[in-house]
Amino acid sequence: MYYAMLIGRTQNILEAAVREFIKFGEPISSSWLFDHYNFGIKPAMIRFELNDLTDRGFLKQPYHSAGRIPTNRGYEFFVEHVLEDETADMPAVPYLSELFEKTNWPNFLTQLSHNLDLLGVAADLKEGRVYKDGLENLIDNLEWDSRAEIKSVIRDFEEIDKRLKEAEGIFEDKDFIKIFIGRKSPVTKSRSLSVMAGDYEIDGEKIVLLAIGPKRMDYEGTAKVFKGLKKVESRK
C-alpha cells in the first residue's frame, strides 16, 4: 500500500530517516542523512525530499527548524518494507528456538522480552491460556508525555487476554506476521505502542505470539526472530 506510493530515492530517504530515528530517537536532519548516506544529492535536495515527505504525511517536524520524525504513516511504510525484505528471513536465536520448541512459554517470554526490550505475549487461544512477560522492559523503553499514557499501557497489559480472544479473526489470512501502529492495534489501545503479531502451530495447537513495544521498537530485529521461529514450527 504505502510502499508502492514511493519510488527510488524518495523511498530510500524515508526508509533511512525512519531507521535512524528508531536507532537514536532524535529528529533526523538533511545534514545528518547527507553525512551518513550516499543518495547522490546535496543536503538542499535531501531537505526538499524531507519537506515533500512531510507534506505527504510520512514525516513531521516537532518544531520549526528541527529535523523530522516519523508519523504513524511513516512507520507503516517502514514495516511494510521490513516484512517484504527477504533478508529478514533468518534463523531465530538458538536459545529462543529451543524454548519455543518445548513450549516453555514463561522462560521463552522472559528471554524474548530481555532480548528485544519489549513486552512478550504467547497465547494458546483454544485452551484459553495467555502468558505475558516484560511489562517493566516496555515501560522503561517508552517515552512518556503524561501519566495518562502510563495508565493506558498498564490497562492494555491487564486487558490483553480478553482482547486477544476477541481479535482471533485477524490471524485468518495468509500473512502470518502482522504489525499494528498506535491505535490501529486490535489488542492495545495506547497511541504510544506498536504490536507485532504472529501465529504458529505447535503440536497441533495454534499459538499466537505478540511483541509489544514503543513505536520506535526494533521492527527488523523482531521480524527476524518471528520468521526464524516459523522455521522451528516447520520442523515440529
TORGUFI-195002 format. One record per residue (C-alpha): x negated, y, z negated; residue in three letters. Coordinates in steps of 0.1 Angstrom, whole numbers, padded with zeros to 4 digits, always signed. Layout:
TORGUFI-195002
XYZALA
...
***
This chain:
TORGUFI-195002
+0000+0000+0000MET
-0022+0029-0012TYR
-0053+0011+0001TYR
-0040+0013+0037ALA
-0034+0050+0034MET
-0071+0059+0031LEU
-0098+0051+0056ILE
-0136+0053+0059GLY
-0155+0079+0040ARG
-0124+0092+0021THR
-0117+0058+0008GLN
-0153+0053-0003ASN
-0154+0087-0021ILE
-0122+0079-0040LEU
-0135+0044-0050GLU
-0168+0060-0062ALA
-0150+0087-0082ALA
-0128+0062-0100VAL
-0156+0038-0106ARG
-0178+0065-0121GLU
-0150+0078-0143PHE
-0143+0043-0156ILE
-0180+0040-0164LYS
-0187+0073-0180PHE
-0153+0088-0190GLY
-0163+0123-0177GLU
-0147+0143-0148PRO
-0166+0135-0116ILE
-0180+0164-0096SER
-0191+0166-0059SER
-0227+0172-0070SER
-0227+0141-0091TRP
-0214+0120-0062LEU
-0239+0136-0039PHE
-0268+0127-0062ASP
-0257+0091-0068HIS
-0242+0081-0035TYR
-0251+0084+0002ASN
-0219+0094+0021PHE
-0239+0112+0047GLY
-0224+0146+0040ILE
-0233+0176+0019LYS
-0218+0185-0015PRO
-0195+0211+0000ALA
-0179+0184+0023MET
-0176+0160-0007ILE
-0159+0188-0026ARG
-0134+0192+0004PHE
-0127+0154+0002GLU
-0121+0156-0035LEU
-0097+0186-0031ASN
-0078+0166-0004ASP
-0076+0135-0027LEU
-0063+0158-0054THR
-0037+0173-0032ASP
-0026+0138-0022ARG
-0022+0128-0058GLY
-0051+0103-0062PHE
-0072+0126-0085LEU
-0065+0155-0108LYS
-0086+0184-0122GLN
-0083+0187-0160PRO
-0091+0224-0158TYR
-0104+0249-0133HIS
-0139+0243-0121SER
-0140+0208-0138ALA
-0147+0177-0119GLY
-0120+0152-0110ARG
-0104+0122-0129ILE
-0081+0095-0115PRO
-0044+0098-0117THR
-0023+0066-0121ASN
-0021+0066-0083ARG
-0059+0067-0081GLY
-0061+0037-0104TYR
-0036+0018-0084GLU
-0056+0024-0053PHE
-0087+0012-0071PHE
-0072-0020-0084VAL
-0058-0029-0050GLU
-0094-0029-0038HIS
-0106-0049-0068VAL
-0081-0077-0061LEU
-0088-0077-0024GLU
-0126-0078-0028ASP
-0138-0113-0022GLU
-0170-0107-0042THR
-0148-0107-0073ALA
-0142-0144-0068ASP
-0169-0156-0092MET
-0172-0184-0118PRO
-0159-0175-0153ALA
-0183-0171-0182VAL
-0192-0207-0192PRO
-0181-0205-0229TYR
-0148-0189-0219LEU
-0142-0217-0194SER
-0148-0244-0220GLU
-0124-0228-0245LEU
-0098-0223-0217PHE
-0100-0259-0206GLU
-0094-0270-0242LYS
-0065-0246-0246THR
-0082-0233-0277ASN
-0063-0200-0274TRP
-0073-0184-0308PRO
-0110-0188-0301ASN
-0107-0181-0264PHE
-0089-0148-0270LEU
-0114-0138-0297THR
-0142-0143-0272GLN
-0123-0127-0243LEU
-0115-0096-0263SER
-0151-0093-0275HIS
-0165-0098-0240ASN
-0142-0073-0223LEU
-0134-0049-0252ASP
-0096-0052-0249LEU
-0066-0070-0262LEU
-0062-0105-0250GLY
-0028-0124-0249VAL
-0021-0160-0240ALA
+0014-0173-0238ALA
+0030-0207-0232ASP
+0064-0194-0223LEU
+0080-0229-0221LYS
+0070-0236-0257GLU
+0076-0200-0268GLY
+0041-0197-0282ARG
+0022-0164-0279VAL
-0014-0158-0291TYR
-0029-0124-0294LYS
-0063-0111-0304ASP
-0083-0078-0301GLY
-0060-0050-0312LEU
-0089-0034-0330GLU
-0110-0036-0299ASN
-0082-0020-0279LEU
-0077+0009-0304ILE
-0115+0015-0306ASP
-0117+0020-0268ASN
-0087+0042-0263LEU
-0089+0080-0261GLU
-0061+0093-0283TRP
-0043+0125-0277ASP
-0018+0121-0305SER
-0007+0099-0334ARG
+0024+0091-0314ALA
+0002+0072-0288GLU
-0013+0051-0316ILE
+0021+0042-0328LYS
+0032+0034-0292SER
+0003+0010-0287VAL
+0009-0008-0321ILE
+0045-0011-0312ARG
+0036-0027-0279ASP
+0014-0052-0298PHE
+0043-0061-0320GLU
+0069-0064-0292GLU
+0048-0081-0266ILE
+0061-0116-0275ASP
+0096-0106-0267LYS
+0088-0086-0236ARG
+0067-0114-0221LEU
+0098-0137-0223LYS
+0119-0111-0207GLU
+0094-0104-0179ALA
+0087-0141-0170GLU
+0100-0134-0135GLY
+0070-0112-0125ILE
+0049-0144-0120PHE
+0072-0160-0094GLU
+0055-0146-0063ASP
+0023-0159-0047LYS
-0001-0133-0062ASP
-0015-0149-0094PHE
-0031-0116-0106ILE
-0011-0085-0112LYS
-0022-0052-0126ILE
+0001-0026-0141PHE
-0009+0010-0148ILE
+0007+0030-0176GLY
+0045+0028-0179ARG
+0049+0005-0148LYS
+0040-0024-0171SER
+0069-0047-0180PRO
+0052-0058-0212VAL
+0039-0025-0226THR
+0054+0010-0228LYS
+0025+0031-0237SER
+0013+0055-0209ARG
-0023+0050-0221SER
-0026+0013-0212LEU
-0032-0009-0182SER
-0023-0046-0181VAL
-0039-0073-0160MET
-0018-0104-0159ALA
-0025-0139-0145GLY
-0006-0172-0146ASP
-0022-0206-0148TYR
-0011-0242-0151GLU
-0030-0263-0177ILE
-0020-0299-0183ASP
+0014-0293-0167GLY
+0022-0262-0188GLU
+0024-0227-0173LYS
+0002-0203-0192ILE
+0003-0165-0189VAL
-0029-0146-0197LEU
-0029-0109-0203LEU
-0058-0084-0206ALA
-0046-0051-0221ILE
-0069-0021-0222GLY
-0072+0016-0216PRO
-0067+0029-0180LYS
-0105+0031-0179ARG
-0107-0006-0185MET
-0133-0027-0165ASP
-0109-0039-0138TYR
-0137-0055-0118GLU
-0152-0075-0146GLY
-0118-0086-0159THR
-0107-0097-0124ALA
-0139-0118-0121LYS
-0130-0136-0153VAL
-0094-0142-0143PHE
-0105-0155-0109LYS
-0131-0177-0124GLY
-0106-0192-0148LEU
-0084-0201-0118LYS
-0112-0224-0107LYS
-0112-0240-0141VAL
-0074-0246-0137GLU
-0080-0263-0103SER
-0103-0289-0120ARG
-0077-0299-0145LYS
***
